[in-house]
Amino acid sequence: MPKIHFIDVTNRDGVQTAKLGLSKLEKTLLNMYLNELGVFQSEFGFPTTKHETNYISANLELARLGVLAPIRLEGWIRAIVADVETAFKRLPDLKHLNLSISTSDQMINGKFEGRKDHFDIVSDMTAAVEAARQHGAESIGVNAEDASRTKLEYLIEFGRAAREAGADRLRYCDTLGYDDPFTIYDAIKALAQKVELPIEVHCHGDLGMAVANSVAGAKGAVDGGQDAYINTTVNGIGERAGNADLVATILALTKSKGLAGKYELGDNIDLSRAWKIAKFASYAFDVPIPINQPGVGDNAFAHESGIHADGVLKDPQNYELYGFRELGRGVPEIVETGREIGAGEYSGISGFSHVMGKMAVSFASKQEANEILELVRYATVESHKPLIEDQLLFIAKYPKIAKKLLTLTPLE
Ligand SMILES: [Zn+2]
């Protein structure tokens, strides 16, 4: 039976969101948490965007060191040869790419305004796939932007051309959140059967159906005989109303009436990391987790009314579909209420050594401590807020990589 995988796109769609962003160190930590959670692939950045170059190169280095493994790191570019050339010129070690191009009449006419027709779209995309292969790309996904508003016959033609050019997956983008679970199931099942490639399901929440559409689309792919790769973001952060939330999508696939036990996950998902990654994304984006967020919201396991409280005390299964410990909740978190020494942009060596000492980190020499402190200062300048323990530990453990992440010199 075909399987369902996860490709998290927080470091691409998430950071593209208006008014939000992540520092390069935060993006790196997010890749590490996604790896711990068992996500198949992280769409980790934009290889043709100059300020991403050092970040992408540093993360590829972490992959080579085995720190970011087994997760795949995949870059997002437009499906044109020029972008492929630029990406590999700057980052020759890139291994995985998704190439994106618009396929709907609305976007072909509305964005290219007569400069490109349906034939040009297919030929641009196939040329880009072939160029990426020539440069040594190990896996290539092809993204049909606005697939949900694209005629199915053209989408099939586009997908078949992608397969013949050597693509490994076809991404069905419900770019505007226009689909419903019934339409996306039918469209993706037909694509799986007729294109004969694994299908990526990329959904947005403009009509409040991102998670529902994602699992329906994945079901369509599997029922059509192909693996599904659901695109998610942490806490659903993404363009406009956002993307399918990672934790909610995992819960929907593993706990819901018609899917639990009937469809198989392709990745070794460790849901006990859910709490940590959701809290981290909330901190890093500076966006609170909604109180009623599935699994990780403040109220996800809160009961107050008489009948519910009584019922859940007698047997949690009376009013809970799954337990809080499964999501890594229930461990007390320490909040400092007394004297607090922090590490920041203007910290000195004494305070910094105290902070690191509390985490059982000691330095071989005063010089080493000073070097790490300098990096911590820069990292704090970049993120505009105090670093969390994992960031301090990362800098102390991988100072050279941290330095690369923090180097934001404009390229020519
Ligand atoms: Zn999107």
Residues whose N, C-alpha, C, O or C-beta is under 5 A from the ligand:
A	BS01	ZN	D13
